[in-house]
Amino acid sequence: MAKIAYYGGWWFQDTALFSNPARLAKTISNMDEKLGRSDEEFIKAFKSKYTNHFPPSWIMLEITTFGTMSILYSNLNSGRCKRQIAKYFGVADTVMVSFPLCKEPIGRNRALPSGWTVRTQNIECGF
């Protein structure tokens, strides 16, 4: 993945990386609710072994929705991190903001919600 890991496993809690701290607090609250509801074995294993409230980002993003990832990305300060993440997906950072909402099979495991049509030639954004 992009070099956001340079900022540590808990970069998603670092207010210095985000443009809107209130929006970040709401996003983290949403992530916390998802963490509390998760019955994934890797989350149970983390909780049994470590005392940190949140797992590091590479674990946390496995249970985070595309919508929440989109909010995190759009709230990142403009700059190198945003460009590196977008570059990983082969697009400009200004285009990347809407990608998690697109039907194109990008992102985590190239998975799509049931009933969505995959178009490999054109990216169709929206619902």
Backbone torsions as a table, in degrees:
resi	resn	phi	psi	omega
1	MET	NA	175.9	-179.5
2	ALA	-62.8	168.7	-173.0
3	LYS	-79.1	24.1	177.7
4	ILE	-63.6	-24.6	177.9
5	ALA	-61.4	-18.0	175.2
6	TYR	-54.8	-29.0	-178.5
7	TYR	-89.4	7.4	177.2
8	GLY	95.1	164.6	-176.3
9	GLY	-67.0	-18.0	-177.6
10	TRP	-112.8	32.5	179.7
11	TRP	-55.9	-30.8	-176.9
12	PHE	-67.6	-8.8	177.1
13	GLN	-104.7	-1.6	-176.5
14	ASP	-86.0	102.0	-176.8
15	THR	-60.8	-24.5	179.6
16	ALA	-65.2	-20.8	-178.5
17	LEU	-87.9	-6.5	-172.2
18	PHE	-120.4	150.0	-176.0
19	SER	-84.6	-23.8	-176.8
20	ASN	-130.8	96.3	-177.8
21	PRO	-59.1	-35.4	179.6
22	ALA	-66.5	-40.9	177.8
23	ARG	-65.6	-38.7	177.6
24	LEU	-63.0	-43.3	179.7
25	ALA	-59.8	-41.7	178.7
26	LYS	-66.1	-40.1	179.0
27	THR	-65.2	-42.8	179.1
28	ILE	-65.2	-37.9	176.1
29	SER	-60.7	-42.9	177.2
30	ASN	-62.1	-43.0	178.6
31	MET	-64.7	-37.2	178.9
32	ASP	-63.8	-41.8	177.0
33	GLU	-61.7	-44.2	179.2
34	LYS	-62.8	-40.9	178.1
35	LEU	-61.7	-43.5	-179.6
36	GLY	-64.0	-30.4	-179.5
37	ARG	-88.6	-12.5	-174.1
38	SER	-68.3	136.3	174.0
39	ASP	-115.4	19.2	178.3
40	GLU	-65.6	138.4	-179.5
41	GLU	-60.4	-38.1	-178.8
42	PHE	-68.0	-28.6	175.4
43	ILE	-72.7	-43.9	176.7
44	LYS	-59.7	-41.9	179.7
45	ALA	-64.0	-42.6	178.5
46	PHE	-61.2	-48.7	-177.5
47	LYS	-62.3	-34.3	-179.0
48	SER	-76.0	-22.4	-174.2
49	LYS	-101.7	-30.8	-173.2
50	TYR	-121.0	159.0	179.9
51	THR	-99.6	-9.1	177.8
52	ASN	-58.9	141.1	177.6
53	HIS	-67.6	-49.5	179.3
54	PHE	-100.4	140.8	169.8
55	PRO	-70.2	165.6	175.6
56	PRO	-64.2	163.7	-172.8
57	SER	-55.7	-38.8	-177.4
58	TRP	-65.7	-20.1	172.9
59	ILE	-92.2	-46.2	-175.9
60	MET	-60.5	-38.3	-177.7
61	LEU	-71.2	-15.2	175.7
62	GLU	-68.2	-26.2	-179.6
63	ILE	-109.7	4.6	-178.8
64	THR	-89.3	139.1	-179.3
65	THR	-72.8	160.2	175.2
66	PHE	-60.3	-36.8	178.7
67	GLY	-61.0	-44.5	178.5
68	THR	-66.3	-40.0	176.7
69	MET	-62.6	-38.2	178.0
70	SER	-63.1	-42.3	178.9
71	ILE	-65.3	-44.3	177.1
72	LEU	-57.4	-48.9	-177.9
73	TYR	-62.8	-46.5	-176.9
74	SER	-67.4	-23.9	179.6
75	ASN	-88.4	-11.0	176.0
76	LEU	-61.0	144.1	173.8
77	ASN	-59.4	144.2	175.5
78	SER	-63.6	145.5	179.0
79	GLY	143.8	-156.3	-171.1
80	ARG	-58.3	-45.1	-178.0
81	CYS	-59.1	-48.9	-179.2
82	LYS	-61.0	-43.7	179.9
83	ARG	-64.8	-39.9	-179.5
84	GLN	-66.1	-40.4	178.1
85	ILE	-64.7	-46.7	179.1
86	ALA	-62.4	-40.3	179.5
87	LYS	-60.8	-38.0	177.8
88	TYR	-56.1	-36.8	179.9
89	PHE	-92.1	1.0	175.0
90	GLY	78.2	27.8	-179.9
91	VAL	-135.8	169.8	174.6
92	ALA	-76.9	152.7	-179.4
93	ASP	-62.3	-28.6	178.6
94	THR	-70.3	-25.5	178.1
95	VAL	-85.9	-34.0	-174.2
96	MET	-59.8	-28.6	-176.6
97	VAL	-53.0	-37.3	-176.5
98	SER	-94.8	-5.8	-174.2
99	PHE	-58.4	-44.6	-179.0
100	PRO	-60.8	-15.2	178.4
101	LEU	-95.2	1.5	-176.2
102	CYS	-87.4	159.6	178.5
103	LYS	-84.9	-13.8	179.6
104	GLU	-61.9	139.4	-176.3
105	PRO	-76.7	73.9	174.0
106	ILE	-117.1	170.6	175.7
107	GLY	91.9	-167.5	-171.4
108	ARG	-54.6	118.6	174.6
109	ASN	57.6	13.3	-179.5
110	ARG	51.2	35.5	-177.5
111	ALA	-91.5	145.9	177.6
112	LEU	-126.3	147.4	174.7
113	PRO	-61.6	151.9	180.0
114	SER	-55.5	135.5	176.7
115	GLY	91.6	-8.9	179.4
116	TRP	-81.3	145.1	178.7
117	THR	-96.5	132.5	177.9
118	VAL	-92.7	127.1	174.7
119	ARG	-118.9	115.0	-175.7
120	THR	-84.0	-17.8	-179.6
121	GLN	-89.5	-34.8	-177.0
122	ASN	-126.9	141.8	175.3
123	ILE	-90.2	123.3	178.9
124	GLU	-109.3	112.9	179.4
125	CYS	-96.4	156.0	179.0
126	GLY	101.4	-170.3	-176.6
127	PHE	-119.5	NA	NA
